[in-house]
């Protein structure tokens, strides 16, 4: 199963030192946030990724084209124009980077990568969210219920649209329902059946499509996650993630910092 990462928004504003770069390229522990997301999936044996780029997509392309060198020690012989690789380190990843446009909405970005999806189901996630959602359990839940989309939901952080969900996992209301034990919000991780491509027409956000249309058709089911989930939207968020990383307790990687 492939993972589609939405990484095409405007430039990052979460760090004064990292202005002018795509938000998923903002660094935590010296590595881009998109690396952290992909490393988390590879822990579940999922190693094929499609990145939907937009703003400065060439920066993302260059990162993966030169990944082997970035991760290894090198000796450059300037006189002879040669490069020697030492302690080479890389990942067992297959990465497709697609320029989905600077101003495309999230739904339109996903629509543009249909040709790269061969399986019946695929994962979609955002390039600025970290979590320790059990991906295997999420996929199994999706296959069990047979809906067009399974959306992981988590407890709101205080800046998110709250969703009211019934006992069957269906969204029945959205809006401001307060920070209480019944409040859930979109955790930016989905499993899609490829039939959703028939609906991805026009420049719509995924949230608009899913919660306004599929929910009404009962073709969306939610998967409740009570563990760690963190959208990285502000400089403060980035600092919090950096502190967790430096302390060796980054929950999104289950301790794997290789």
Protein Blocks (a to p, Z undefined) as FASTA:
>chain_A
ZZdddfkbccdfkbfklghiafklpceehiafklmmmmmmmmnopabdcdddfehklmmm
mmmmmmmmmmpccdddfknopacdehiacdddddddddebjklcfklmmmmmmmmpmbfb
dcdddfkbccfbdfklmmmmmmmnopabdcdddddehlaccddddfkopafbgcjebjaf
kbccdehiacddfklmmmmgcjddfklmmmmmmmmnopaccdddfbdcdddfbfklmmmm
mmmmmnopafklnopaZZ
